[in-house]
């Protein structure tokens, strides 16, 4: 159930970015701080990746592949946020594009919500991958180190 909830949240965030990218807000024509793209181009690219990732996670692929997709996307988001923080960019993230204005959310509240969703995505995907690795492997399937490797 957690994987489905996180996938729907990712789908909503990606759809919000895509919808916002076609708007007329001034911020869309400003440069994003890390890759120096306009926010419009950045939202289109990231929104597409998030919608595609969510669609994969809501499809009939294996549970572990879903966890891997979510882990990769959430790790990329974490790296992006860390990168802009290292650069000294401390404004709230525009993770939902201009959709936050439509919802009447303050930028800082929307940023806090997106941080919680990111934490949830990381927890669910990492938890699923760890569960598979340590608990669900068949007994005796441990990787053996050969004498030649030493």
N, CA, C and O atoms as a GROMACS GRO file, in nm:
protein
  600
    1UNK      N    1   0.081  -0.119   0.000
    1UNK     CA    2   0.000   0.000   0.000
    1UNK      C    3   0.086   0.126   0.000
    1UNK      O    4   0.052   0.223  -0.067
    2UNK      N    5   0.196   0.126   0.074
    2UNK     CA    6   0.284   0.241   0.080
    2UNK      C    7   0.341   0.277  -0.056
    2UNK      O    8   0.356   0.395  -0.089
    3UNK      N    9   0.373   0.174  -0.135
    3UNK     CA   10   0.428   0.198  -0.269
    3UNK      C   11   0.324   0.267  -0.357
    3UNK      O   12   0.358   0.357  -0.434
    4UNK      N   13   0.199   0.226  -0.346
    4UNK     CA   14   0.093   0.288  -0.427
    4UNK      C   15   0.070   0.433  -0.386
    4UNK      O   16   0.054   0.520  -0.471
    5UNK      N   17   0.069   0.460  -0.256
    5UNK     CA   18   0.049   0.597  -0.206
    5UNK      C   19   0.162   0.688  -0.256
    5UNK      O   20   0.136   0.798  -0.305
    6UNK      N   21   0.285   0.642  -0.243
    6UNK     CA   22   0.400   0.722  -0.287
    6UNK      C   23   0.395   0.742  -0.438
    6UNK      O   24   0.429   0.850  -0.487
    7UNK      N   25   0.353   0.641  -0.512
    7UNK     CA   26   0.343   0.653  -0.657
    7UNK      C   27   0.239   0.757  -0.697
    7UNK      O   28   0.262   0.835  -0.790
    8UNK      N   29   0.126   0.758  -0.629
    8UNK     CA   30   0.021   0.857  -0.658
    8UNK      C   31   0.071   0.998  -0.623
    8UNK      O   32   0.044   1.093  -0.696
    9UNK      N   33   0.142   1.012  -0.512
    9UNK     CA   34   0.199   1.143  -0.476
    9UNK      C   35   0.300   1.190  -0.580
    9UNK      O   36   0.303   1.308  -0.615
   10UNK      N   37   0.382   1.097  -0.630
   10UNK     CA   38   0.479   1.131  -0.733
   10UNK      C   39   0.407   1.171  -0.862
   10UNK      O   40   0.448   1.266  -0.929
   11UNK      N   41   0.302   1.101  -0.896
   11UNK     CA   42   0.223   1.134  -1.014
   11UNK      C   43   0.163   1.275  -1.001
   11UNK      O   44   0.166   1.353  -1.096
   12UNK      N   45   0.110   1.306  -0.884
   12UNK     CA   46   0.051   1.439  -0.861
   12UNK      C   47   0.156   1.549  -0.872
   12UNK      O   48   0.132   1.654  -0.932
   13UNK      N   49   0.274   1.525  -0.814
   13UNK     CA   50   0.381   1.626  -0.820
   13UNK      C   51   0.428   1.645  -0.964
   13UNK      O   52   0.450   1.758  -1.007
   14UNK      N   53   0.444   1.536  -1.037
   14UNK     CA   54   0.486   1.546  -1.177
   14UNK      C   55   0.383   1.616  -1.263
   14UNK      O   56   0.417   1.699  -1.347
   15UNK      N   57   0.256   1.583  -1.242
   15UNK     CA   58   0.148   1.646  -1.318
   15UNK      C   59   0.140   1.796  -1.286
   15UNK      O   60   0.115   1.878  -1.375
   16UNK      N   61   0.163   1.831  -1.159
   16UNK     CA   62   0.161   1.973  -1.121
   16UNK      C   63   0.274   2.049  -1.190
   16UNK      O   64   0.256   2.161  -1.236
   17UNK      N   65   0.392   1.986  -1.196
   17UNK     CA   66   0.504   2.051  -1.265
   17UNK      C   67   0.474   2.070  -1.414
   17UNK      O   68   0.497   2.176  -1.471
   18UNK      N   69   0.421   1.964  -1.477
   18UNK     CA   70   0.389   1.974  -1.620
   18UNK      C   71   0.283   2.081  -1.645
   18UNK      O   72   0.296   2.161  -1.738
   19UNK      N   73   0.178   2.081  -1.565
   19UNK     CA   74   0.072   2.181  -1.584
   19UNK      C   75   0.127   2.322  -1.562
   19UNK      O   76   0.093   2.415  -1.636
   20UNK      N   77   0.210   2.338  -1.459
   20UNK     CA   78   0.267   2.470  -1.430
   20UNK      C   79   0.358   2.518  -1.543
   20UNK      O   80   0.367   2.638  -1.569
   21UNK      N   81   0.426   2.425  -1.609
   21UNK     CA   82   0.523   2.463  -1.711
   21UNK      C   83   0.458   2.531  -1.831
   21UNK      O   84   0.525   2.599  -1.909
   22UNK      N   85   0.328   2.515  -1.846
   22UNK     CA   86   0.257   2.580  -1.957
   22UNK      C   87   0.189   2.709  -1.914
   22UNK      O   88   0.115   2.769  -1.992
   23UNK      N   89   0.214   2.753  -1.790
   23UNK     CA   90   0.153   2.875  -1.739
   23UNK      C   91   0.226   3.000  -1.782
   23UNK      O   92   0.320   2.996  -1.862
   24UNK      N   93   0.180   3.112  -1.729
   24UNK     CA   94   0.236   3.241  -1.766
   24UNK      C   95   0.308   3.310  -1.651
   24UNK      O   96   0.344   3.428  -1.663
   25UNK      N   97   0.330   3.242  -1.542
   25UNK     CA   98   0.397   3.303  -1.426
   25UNK      C   99   0.538   3.346  -1.463
   25UNK      O  100   0.607   3.278  -1.538
   26UNK      N  101   0.581   3.459  -1.408
   26UNK     CA  102   0.714   3.513  -1.438
   26UNK      C  103   0.828   3.421  -1.398
   26UNK      O  104   0.931   3.414  -1.465
   27UNK      N  105   0.809   3.350  -1.287
   27UNK     CA  106   0.916   3.264  -1.237
   27UNK      C  107   0.954   3.156  -1.338
   27UNK      O  108   1.067   3.108  -1.337
   28UNK      N  109   0.862   3.119  -1.425
   28UNK     CA  110   0.889   3.013  -1.523
   28UNK      C  111   0.997   3.053  -1.623
   28UNK      O  112   1.062   2.967  -1.682
   29UNK      N  113   1.016   3.181  -1.642
   29UNK     CA  114   1.118   3.227  -1.735
   29UNK      C  115   1.250   3.262  -1.666
   29UNK      O  116   1.346   3.303  -1.732
   30UNK      N  117   1.255   3.246  -1.534
   30UNK     CA  118   1.380   3.267  -1.460
   30UNK      C  119   1.464   3.140  -1.462
   30UNK      O  120   1.413   3.030  -1.485
   31UNK      N  121   1.594   3.157  -1.437
   31UNK     CA  122   1.683   3.041  -1.436
   31UNK      C  123   1.676   2.966  -1.304
   31UNK      O  124   1.675   3.025  -1.196
   32UNK      N  125   1.673   2.837  -1.317
   32UNK     CA  126   1.682   2.747  -1.203
   32UNK      C  127   1.829   2.746  -1.160
   32UNK      O  128   1.916   2.750  -1.247
   33UNK      N  129   1.861   2.740  -1.029
   33UNK     CA  130   1.997   2.766  -0.982
   33UNK      C  131   2.104   2.660  -1.012
   33UNK      O  132   2.221   2.695  -1.019
   34UNK      N  133   2.068   2.535  -1.029
   34UNK     CA  134   2.170   2.432  -1.042
   34UNK      C  135   2.208   2.401  -1.186
   34UNK      O  136   2.326   2.397  -1.219
   35UNK      N  137   2.110   2.381  -1.271
   35UNK     CA  138   2.137   2.344  -1.410
   35UNK      C  139   2.127   2.462  -1.506
   35UNK      O  140   2.158   2.449  -1.624
   36UNK      N  141   2.085   2.577  -1.455
   36UNK     CA  142   2.074   2.702  -1.532
   36UNK      C  143   1.978   2.690  -1.650
   36UNK      O  144   1.999   2.752  -1.754
   37UNK      N  145   1.874   2.609  -1.633
   37UNK     CA  146   1.764   2.603  -1.728
   37UNK      C  147   1.656   2.698  -1.679
   37UNK      O  148   1.656   2.737  -1.562
   38UNK      N  149   1.565   2.735  -1.766
   38UNK     CA  150   1.450   2.810  -1.716
   38UNK      C  151   1.366   2.713  -1.633
   38UNK      O  152   1.367   2.592  -1.657
   39UNK      N  153   1.294   2.767  -1.536
   39UNK     CA  154   1.206   2.681  -1.457
   39UNK      C  155   1.104   2.611  -1.547
   39UNK      O  156   1.063   2.499  -1.518
   40UNK      N  157   1.064   2.676  -1.655
   40UNK     CA  158   0.969   2.617  -1.749
   40UNK      C  159   1.026   2.487  -1.808
   40UNK      O  160   0.960   2.383  -1.804
   41UNK      N  161   1.147   2.494  -1.861
   41UNK     CA  162   1.211   2.375  -1.919
   41UNK      C  163   1.239   2.270  -1.812
   41UNK      O  164   1.221   2.150  -1.835
   42UNK      N  165   1.284   2.315  -1.697
   42UNK     CA  166   1.314   2.224  -1.586
   42UNK      C  167   1.188   2.150  -1.541
   42UNK      O  168   1.192   2.028  -1.521
   43UNK      N  169   1.077   2.223  -1.526
   43UNK     CA  170   0.951   2.159  -1.483
   43UNK      C  171   0.901   2.060  -1.588
   43UNK      O  172   0.847   1.955  -1.552
   44UNK      N  173   0.919   2.091  -1.715
   44UNK     CA  174   0.875   1.998  -1.820
   44UNK      C  175   0.956   1.868  -1.812
   44UNK      O  176   0.900   1.759  -1.817
   45UNK      N  177   1.088   1.881  -1.800
   45UNK     CA  178   1.173   1.762  -1.794
   45UNK      C  179   1.150   1.678  -1.669
   45UNK      O  180   1.130   1.557  -1.677
   46UNK      N  181   1.154   1.743  -1.554
   46UNK     CA  182   1.137   1.672  -1.428
   46UNK      C  183   0.994   1.619  -1.415
   46UNK      O  184   0.974   1.508  -1.367
   47UNK      N  185   0.897   1.698  -1.456
   47UNK     CA  186   0.758   1.653  -1.452
   47UNK      C  187   0.736   1.529  -1.536
   47UNK      O  188   0.665   1.437  -1.495
   48UNK      N  189   0.796   1.526  -1.655
   48UNK     CA  190   0.785   1.409  -1.742
   48UNK      C  191   0.846   1.286  -1.676
   48UNK      O  192   0.786   1.178  -1.677
   49UNK      N  193   0.965   1.302  -1.617
   49UNK     CA  194   1.031   1.189  -1.550
   49UNK      C  195   0.948   1.140  -1.432
   49UNK      O  196   0.934   1.020  -1.412
   50UNK      N  197   0.892   1.232  -1.354
   50UNK     CA  198   0.811   1.192  -1.239
   50UNK      C  199   0.683   1.121  -1.282
   50UNK      O  200   0.645   1.021  -1.221
   51UNK      N  201   0.616   1.171  -1.385
   51UNK     CA  202   0.494   1.106  -1.434
   51UNK      C  203   0.528   0.968  -1.491
   51UNK      O  204   0.455   0.871  -1.466
   52UNK      N  205   0.635   0.958  -1.566
   52UNK     CA  206   0.678   0.829  -1.621
   52UNK      C  207   0.711   0.730  -1.508
   52UNK      O  208   0.669   0.615  -1.512
   53UNK      N  209   0.786   0.776  -1.409
   53UNK     CA  210   0.821   0.690  -1.296
   53UNK      C  211   0.697   0.645  -1.219
   53UNK      O  212   0.687   0.529  -1.180
   54UNK      N  213   0.604   0.736  -1.198
   54UNK     CA  214   0.480   0.701  -1.128
   54UNK      C  215   0.398   0.601  -1.209
   54UNK      O  216   0.341   0.507  -1.154
   55UNK      N  217   0.393   0.621  -1.341
   55UNK     CA  218   0.319   0.528  -1.427
   55UNK      C  219   0.380   0.388  -1.419
   55UNK      O  220   0.308   0.289  -1.413
   56UNK      N  221   0.512   0.381  -1.419
   56UNK     CA  222   0.579   0.250  -1.404
   56UNK      C  223   0.543   0.186  -1.270
   56UNK      O  224   0.515   0.067  -1.263
   57UNK      N  225   0.543   0.267  -1.165
   57UNK     CA  226   0.515   0.214  -1.031
   57UNK      C  227   0.369   0.175  -1.013
   57UNK      O  228   0.338   0.094  -0.926
   58UNK      N  229   0.281   0.230  -1.093
   58UNK     CA  230   0.140   0.194  -1.086
   58UNK      C  231   0.104   0.084  -1.185
   58UNK      O  232  -0.011   0.039  -1.190
   59UNK      N  233   0.202   0.042  -1.265
   59UNK     CA  234   0.178  -0.064  -1.363
   59UNK      C  235   0.201  -0.201  -1.299
   59UNK      O  236   0.207  -0.214  -1.177
   60UNK      N  237   0.213  -0.301  -1.383
   60UNK     CA  238   0.225  -0.438  -1.334
   60UNK      C  239   0.369  -0.489  -1.331
   60UNK      O  240   0.392  -0.610  -1.339
   61UNK      N  241   0.467  -0.399  -1.320
   61UNK     CA  242   0.604  -0.446  -1.306
   61UNK      C  243   0.624  -0.500  -1.165
   61UNK      O  244   0.540  -0.479  -1.077
   62UNK      N  245   0.732  -0.570  -1.144
   62UNK     CA  246   0.756  -0.633  -1.014
   62UNK      C  247   0.771  -0.529  -0.903
   62UNK      O  248   0.806  -0.414  -0.927
   63UNK      N  249   0.743  -0.573  -0.783
   63UNK     CA  250   0.752  -0.486  -0.666
   63UNK      C  251   0.893  -0.430  -0.651
   63UNK      O  252   0.909  -0.312  -0.616
   64UNK      N  253   0.994  -0.511  -0.675
   64UNK     CA  254   1.132  -0.465  -0.659
   64UNK      C  255   1.169  -0.362  -0.765
   64UNK      O  256   1.244  -0.268  -0.736
   65UNK      N  257   1.118  -0.377  -0.885
   65UNK     CA  258   1.144  -0.276  -0.987
   65UNK      C  259   1.076  -0.144  -0.951
   65UNK      O  260   1.131  -0.036  -0.974
   66UNK      N  261   0.957  -0.153  -0.896
   66UNK     CA  262   0.888  -0.032  -0.850
   66UNK      C  263   0.972   0.037  -0.742
   66UNK      O  264   0.990   0.158  -0.744
   67UNK      N  265   1.022  -0.042  -0.648
   67UNK     CA  266   1.105   0.014  -0.540
   67UNK      C  267   1.232   0.077  -0.597
   67UNK      O  268   1.275   0.183  -0.551
   68UNK      N  269   1.290   0.013  -0.697
   68UNK     CA  270   1.412   0.067  -0.758
   68UNK      C  271   1.384   0.199  -0.830
   68UNK      O  272   1.463   0.294  -0.820
   69UNK      N  273   1.274   0.206  -0.903
   69UNK     CA  274   1.236   0.329  -0.974
   69UNK      C  275   1.218   0.443  -0.873
   69UNK      O  276   1.271   0.553  -0.892
   70UNK      N  277   1.143   0.415  -0.767
   70UNK     CA  278   1.120   0.518  -0.664
   70UNK      C  279   1.250   0.558  -0.595
   70UNK      O  280   1.271   0.675  -0.565
   71UNK      N  281   1.338   0.460  -0.570
   71UNK     CA  282   1.465   0.490  -0.504
   71UNK      C  283   1.551   0.581  -0.591
   71UNK      O  284   1.611   0.676  -0.540
   72UNK      N  285   1.557   0.554  -0.719
   72UNK     CA  286   1.639   0.635  -0.809
   72UNK      C  287   1.583   0.778  -0.818
   72UNK      O  288   1.658   0.874  -0.808
   73UNK      N  289   1.452   0.790  -0.837
   73UNK     CA  290   1.392   0.923  -0.849
   73UNK      C  291   1.408   1.001  -0.719
   73UNK      O  292   1.444   1.119  -0.721
   74UNK      N  293   1.380   0.937  -0.606
   74UNK     CA  294   1.390   1.009  -0.479
   74UNK      C  295   1.535   1.045  -0.447
   74UNK      O  296   1.560   1.151  -0.389
   75UNK      N  297   1.630   0.959  -0.483
   75UNK     CA  298   1.771   0.991  -0.460
   75UNK      C  299   1.814   1.109  -0.547
   75UNK      O  300   1.890   1.194  -0.502
   76UNK      N  301   1.766   1.115  -0.671
   76UNK     CA  302   1.798   1.229  -0.758
   76UNK      C  303   1.741   1.359  -0.702
   76UNK      O  304   1.807   1.463  -0.706
   77UNK      N  305   1.619   1.353  -0.649
   77UNK     CA  306   1.558   1.472  -0.588
   77UNK      C  307   1.640   1.514  -0.466
   77UNK      O  308   1.666   1.633  -0.446
   78UNK      N  309   1.680   1.418  -0.384
   78UNK     CA  310   1.761   1.448  -0.266
   78UNK      C  311   1.894   1.512  -0.307
   78UNK      O  312   1.936   1.611  -0.246
   79UNK      N  313   1.958   1.460  -0.408
   79UNK     CA  314   2.085   1.517  -0.456
   79UNK      C  315   2.065   1.658  -0.510
   79UNK      O  316   2.148   1.746  -0.486
   80UNK      N  317   1.956   1.680  -0.581
   80UNK     CA  318   1.927   1.814  -0.632
   80UNK      C  319   1.909   1.913  -0.518
   80UNK      O  320   1.967   2.022  -0.519
   81UNK      N  321   1.829   1.876  -0.420
   81UNK     CA  322   1.804   1.966  -0.307
   81UNK      C  323   1.933   1.992  -0.229
   81UNK      O  324   1.956   2.104  -0.184
   82UNK      N  325   2.016   1.890  -0.213
   82UNK     CA  326   2.144   1.906  -0.145
   82UNK      C  327   2.235   1.998  -0.227
   82UNK      O  328   2.303   2.084  -0.172
   83UNK      N  329   2.235   1.980  -0.358
   83UNK     CA  330   2.318   2.063  -0.445
   83UNK      C  331   2.282   2.210  -0.439
   83UNK      O  332   2.370   2.296  -0.431
   84UNK      N  333   2.151   2.241  -0.442
   84UNK     CA  334   2.114   2.383  -0.437
   84UNK      C  335   2.140   2.441  -0.298
   84UNK      O  336   2.168   2.560  -0.285
   85UNK      N  337   2.131   2.357  -0.195
   85UNK     CA  338   2.162   2.406  -0.060
   85UNK      C  339   2.311   2.438  -0.048
   85UNK      O  340   2.348   2.538   0.013
   86UNK      N  341   2.396   2.353  -0.108
   86UNK     CA  342   2.541   2.379  -0.106
   86UNK      C  343   2.577   2.508  -0.179
   86UNK      O  344   2.675   2.574  -0.146
   87UNK      N  345   2.497   2.541  -0.279
   87UNK     CA  346   2.521   2.663  -0.356
   87UNK      C  347   2.473   2.787  -0.283
   87UNK      O  348   2.494   2.899  -0.329
   88UNK      N  349   2.408   2.768  -0.168
   88UNK     CA  350   2.359   2.882  -0.092
   88UNK      C  351   2.218   2.925  -0.129
   88UNK      O  352   2.172   3.031  -0.088
   89UNK      N  353   2.150   2.843  -0.206
   89UNK     CA  354   2.011   2.874  -0.244
   89UNK      C  355   1.920   2.822  -0.134
   89UNK      O  356   1.900   2.702  -0.121
   90UNK      N  357   1.865   2.912  -0.056
   90UNK     CA  358   1.786   2.872   0.060
   90UNK      C  359   1.640   2.916   0.050
   90UNK      O  360   1.570   2.923   0.151
   91UNK      N  361   1.594   2.943  -0.071
   91UNK     CA  362   1.454   2.977  -0.090
   91UNK      C  363   1.374   2.847  -0.092
   91UNK      O  364   1.428   2.741  -0.122
   92UNK      N  365   1.244   2.855  -0.062
   92UNK     CA  366   1.163   2.733  -0.070
   92UNK      C  367   1.166   2.676  -0.212
   92UNK      O  368   1.166   2.750  -0.311
   93UNK      N  369   1.168   2.545  -0.220
   93UNK     CA  370   1.168   2.477  -0.349
   93UNK      C  371   1.033   2.496  -0.418
   93UNK      O  372   0.929   2.489  -0.353
   94UNK      N  373   1.037   2.521  -0.546
   94UNK     CA  374   0.914   2.535  -0.624
   94UNK      C  375   0.873   2.398  -0.680
   94UNK      O  376   0.843   2.386  -0.798
   95UNK      N  377   0.871   2.298  -0.594
   95UNK     CA  378   0.852   2.160  -0.636
   95UNK      C  379   0.720   2.134  -0.707
   95UNK      O  380   0.710   2.041  -0.787
   96UNK      N  381   0.620   2.213  -0.678
   96UNK     CA  382   0.490   2.194  -0.742
   96UNK      C  383   0.463   2.301  -0.847
   96UNK      O  384   0.350   2.316  -0.893
   97UNK      N  385   0.567   2.373  -0.884
   97UNK     CA  386   0.548   2.478  -0.982
   97UNK      C  387   0.458   2.588  -0.928
   97UNK      O  388   0.466   2.624  -0.810
   98UNK      N  389   0.374   2.640  -1.013
   98UNK     CA  390   0.283   2.747  -0.972
   98UNK      C  391   0.154   2.690  -0.913
   98UNK      O  392   0.063   2.765  -0.878
   99UNK      N  393   0.146   2.559  -0.903
   99UNK     CA  394   0.027   2.492  -0.849
   99UNK      C  395   0.003   2.528  -0.703
   99UNK      O  396  -0.111   2.524  -0.656
  100UNK      N  397   0.109   2.563  -0.630
  100UNK     CA  398   0.092   2.600  -0.488
  100UNK      C  399   0.006   2.725  -0.475
  100UNK      O  400  -0.071   2.737  -0.380
  101UNK      N  401   0.020   2.818  -0.568
  101UNK     CA  402  -0.064   2.939  -0.565
  101UNK      C  403  -0.210   2.904  -0.587
  101UNK      O  404  -0.299   2.962  -0.524
  102UNK      N  405  -0.235   2.808  -0.676
  102UNK     CA  406  -0.371   2.764  -0.703
  102UNK      C  407  -0.434   2.703  -0.578
  102UNK      O  408  -0.553   2.723  -0.550
  103UNK      N  409  -0.353   2.628  -0.503
  103UNK     CA  410  -0.401   2.565  -0.380
  103UNK      C  411  -0.407   2.661  -0.262
  103UNK      O  412  -0.467   2.630  -0.159
  104UNK      N  413  -0.345   2.777  -0.277
  104UNK     CA  414  -0.342   2.875  -0.168
  104UNK      C  415  -0.241   2.841  -0.060
  104UNK      O  416  -0.256   2.883   0.055
  105UNK      N  417  -0.138   2.764  -0.096
  105UNK     CA  418  -0.033   2.728   0.001
  105UNK      C  419   0.080   2.829  -0.005
  105UNK      O  420   0.115   2.878  -0.112
  106UNK      N  421   0.136   2.859   0.110
  106UNK     CA  422   0.254   2.945   0.110
  106UNK      C  423   0.372   2.864   0.056
  106UNK      O  424   0.372   2.741   0.069
  107UNK      N  425   0.470   2.928  -0.005
  107UNK     CA  426   0.585   2.855  -0.057
  107UNK      C  427   0.658   2.772   0.050
  107UNK      O  428   0.703   2.661   0.021
  108UNK      N  429   0.668   2.824   0.171
  108UNK     CA  430   0.739   2.749   0.276
  108UNK      C  431   0.660   2.627   0.320
  108UNK      O  432   0.719   2.523   0.349
  109UNK      N  433   0.528   2.637   0.327
  109UNK     CA  434   0.446   2.521   0.363
  109UNK      C  435   0.454   2.414   0.254
  109UNK      O  436   0.467   2.295   0.283
  110UNK      N  437   0.445   2.457   0.128
  110UNK     CA  438   0.456   2.362   0.016
  110UNK      C  439   0.593   2.293   0.018
  110UNK      O  440   0.603   2.173  -0.008
  111UNK      N  441   0.698   2.369   0.049
  111UNK     CA  442   0.833   2.313   0.058
  111UNK      C  443   0.841   2.209   0.169
  111UNK      O  444   0.901   2.103   0.150
  112UNK      N  445   0.782   2.239   0.284
  112UNK     CA  446   0.782   2.143   0.395
  112UNK      C  447   0.705   2.016   0.359
  112UNK      O  448   0.747   1.905   0.393
  113UNK      N  449   0.592   2.031   0.292
  113UNK     CA  450   0.514   1.915   0.249
  113UNK      C  451   0.596   1.829   0.152
  113UNK      O  452   0.596   1.706   0.162
  114UNK      N  453   0.664   1.894   0.059
  114UNK     CA  454   0.744   1.818  -0.038
  114UNK      C  455   0.863   1.750   0.028
  114UNK      O  456   0.903   1.642  -0.015
  115UNK      N  457   0.919   1.810   0.132
  115UNK     CA  458   1.027   1.743   0.207
  115UNK      C  459   0.974   1.618   0.275
  115UNK      O  460   1.043   1.515   0.279
  116UNK      N  461   0.853   1.625   0.330
  116UNK     CA  462   0.794   1.507   0.395
  116UNK      C  463   0.764   1.398   0.292
  116UNK      O  464   0.784   1.280   0.320
  117UNK      N  465   0.717   1.437   0.175
  117UNK     CA  466   0.690   1.339   0.069
  117UNK      C  467   0.821   1.276   0.023
  117UNK      O  468   0.826   1.155  -0.002
  118UNK      N  469   0.927   1.356   0.011
  118UNK     CA  470   1.057   1.301  -0.026
  118UNK      C  471   1.106   1.201   0.078
  118UNK      O  472   1.155   1.094   0.042
  119UNK      N  473   1.092   1.234   0.204
  119UNK     CA  474   1.130   1.141   0.310
  119UNK      C  475   1.048   1.012   0.302
  119UNK      O  476   1.102   0.904   0.322
  120UNK      N  477   0.920   1.024   0.275
  120UNK     CA  478   0.834   0.907   0.259
  120UNK      C  479   0.879   0.823   0.141
  120UNK      O  480   0.886   0.700   0.151
  121UNK      N  481   0.909   0.888   0.028
  121UNK     CA  482   0.955   0.815  -0.090
  121UNK      C  483   1.084   0.739  -0.061
  121UNK      O  484   1.098   0.622  -0.096
  122UNK      N  485   1.178   0.807   0.003
  122UNK     CA  486   1.305   0.742   0.037
  122UNK      C  487   1.284   0.626   0.133
  122UNK      O  488   1.344   0.520   0.117
  123UNK      N  489   1.199   0.645   0.232
  123UNK     CA  490   1.175   0.540   0.332
  123UNK      C  491   1.108   0.418   0.271
  123UNK      O  492   1.150   0.305   0.296
  124UNK      N  493   1.006   0.441   0.191
  124UNK     CA  494   0.933   0.329   0.130
  124UNK      C  495   1.022   0.253   0.034
  124UNK      O  496   1.027   0.130   0.038
  125UNK      N  497   1.092   0.324  -0.054
  125UNK     CA  498   1.175   0.256  -0.153
  125UNK      C  499   1.295   0.186  -0.089
  125UNK      O  500   1.325   0.072  -0.122
  126UNK      N  501   1.363   0.254   0.002
  126UNK     CA  502   1.478   0.192   0.069
  126UNK      C  503   1.433   0.075   0.156
  126UNK      O  504   1.500  -0.028   0.162
  127UNK      N  505   1.321   0.092   0.225
  127UNK     CA  506   1.269  -0.017   0.307
  127UNK      C  507   1.236  -0.139   0.224
  127UNK      O  508   1.267  -0.251   0.264
  128UNK      N  509   1.173  -0.119   0.110
  128UNK     CA  510   1.138  -0.232   0.022
  128UNK      C  511   1.263  -0.301  -0.031
  128UNK      O  512   1.269  -0.424  -0.036
  129UNK      N  513   1.362  -0.222  -0.071
  129UNK     CA  514   1.485  -0.281  -0.123
  129UNK      C  515   1.561  -0.357  -0.014
  129UNK      O  516   1.615  -0.464  -0.040
  130UNK      N  517   1.565  -0.303   0.106
  130UNK     CA  518   1.631  -0.371   0.217
  130UNK      C  519   1.556  -0.498   0.255
  130UNK      O  520   1.617  -0.601   0.284
  131UNK      N  521   1.425  -0.491   0.256
  131UNK     CA  522   1.344  -0.608   0.287
  131UNK      C  523   1.373  -0.720   0.189
  131UNK      O  524   1.391  -0.836   0.228
  132UNK      N  525   1.378  -0.686   0.062
  132UNK     CA  526   1.409  -0.786  -0.040
  132UNK      C  527   1.548  -0.842  -0.020
  132UNK      O  528   1.569  -0.964  -0.028
  133UNK      N  529   1.643  -0.757   0.006
  133UNK     CA  530   1.782  -0.801   0.016
  133UNK      C  531   1.807  -0.889   0.138
  133UNK      O  532   1.874  -0.992   0.128
  134UNK      N  533   1.754  -0.849   0.252
  134UNK     CA  534   1.790  -0.920   0.376
  134UNK      C  535   1.688  -1.024   0.422
  134UNK      O  536   1.725  -1.119   0.491
  135UNK      N  537   1.563  -1.007   0.386
  135UNK     CA  538   1.463  -1.097   0.442
  135UNK      C  539   1.399  -1.192   0.342
  135UNK      O  540   1.360  -1.302   0.379
  136UNK      N  541   1.386  -1.153   0.219
  136UNK     CA  542   1.310  -1.232   0.124
  136UNK      C  543   1.395  -1.318   0.030
  136UNK      O  544   1.340  -1.389  -0.054
  137UNK      N  545   1.526  -1.313   0.043
  137UNK     CA  546   1.610  -1.398  -0.040
  137UNK      C  547   1.596  -1.542   0.007
  137UNK      O  548   1.582  -1.567   0.126
  138UNK      N  549   1.599  -1.636  -0.086
  138UNK     CA  550   1.594  -1.777  -0.045
  138UNK      C  551   1.715  -1.813   0.040
  138UNK      O  552   1.824  -1.760   0.021
  139UNK      N  553   1.695  -1.904   0.134
  139UNK     CA  554   1.804  -1.949   0.220
  139UNK      C  555   1.911  -2.015   0.133
  139UNK      O  556   1.879  -2.092   0.042
  140UNK      N  557   2.035  -1.984   0.162
  140UNK     CA  558   2.146  -2.042   0.086
  140UNK      C  559   2.182  -1.965  -0.039
  140UNK      O  560   2.269  -2.007  -0.115
  141UNK      N  561   2.116  -1.851  -0.063
  141UNK     CA  562   2.146  -1.774  -0.184
  141UNK      C  563   2.250  -1.666  -0.159
  141UNK      O  564   2.274  -1.581  -0.245
  142UNK      N  565   2.313  -1.668  -0.041
  142UNK     CA  566   2.416  -1.569  -0.010
  142UNK      C  567   2.529  -1.578  -0.111
  142UNK      O  568   2.564  -1.687  -0.158
  143UNK      N  569   2.583  -1.466  -0.143
  143UNK     CA  570   2.696  -1.461  -0.234
  143UNK      C  571   2.820  -1.516  -0.164
  143UNK      O  572   2.855  -1.471  -0.055
  144UNK      N  573   2.883  -1.609  -0.226
  144UNK     CA  574   3.004  -1.670  -0.169
  144UNK      C  575   3.126  -1.606  -0.234
  144UNK      O  576   3.130  -1.585  -0.355
  145UNK      N  577   3.224  -1.575  -0.154
  145UNK     CA  578   3.349  -1.519  -0.205
  145UNK      C  579   3.442  -1.636  -0.233
  145UNK      O  580   3.471  -1.717  -0.144
  146UNK      N  581   3.487  -1.644  -0.356
  146UNK     CA  582   3.577  -1.755  -0.389
  146UNK      C  583   3.716  -1.728  -0.336
  146UNK      O  584   3.753  -1.613  -0.310
  147UNK      N  585   3.794  -1.832  -0.322
  147UNK     CA  586   3.931  -1.819  -0.275
  147UNK      C  587   4.014  -1.737  -0.373
  147UNK      O  588   4.106  -1.667  -0.332
  148UNK      N  589   3.983  -1.745  -0.500
  148UNK     CA  590   4.060  -1.672  -0.601
  148UNK      C  591   4.040  -1.520  -0.589
  148UNK      O  592   4.129  -1.443  -0.622
  149UNK      N  593   3.925  -1.479  -0.542
  149UNK     CA  594   3.896  -1.336  -0.528
  149UNK      C  595   3.978  -1.272  -0.416
  149UNK      O  596   3.997  -1.151  -0.414
  150UNK      N  597   4.024  -1.353  -0.325
  150UNK     CA  598   4.101  -1.300  -0.213
  150UNK      C  599   4.240  -1.286  -0.255
  150UNK      O  600   4.325  -1.243  -0.177
   0.00000   0.00000   0.00000
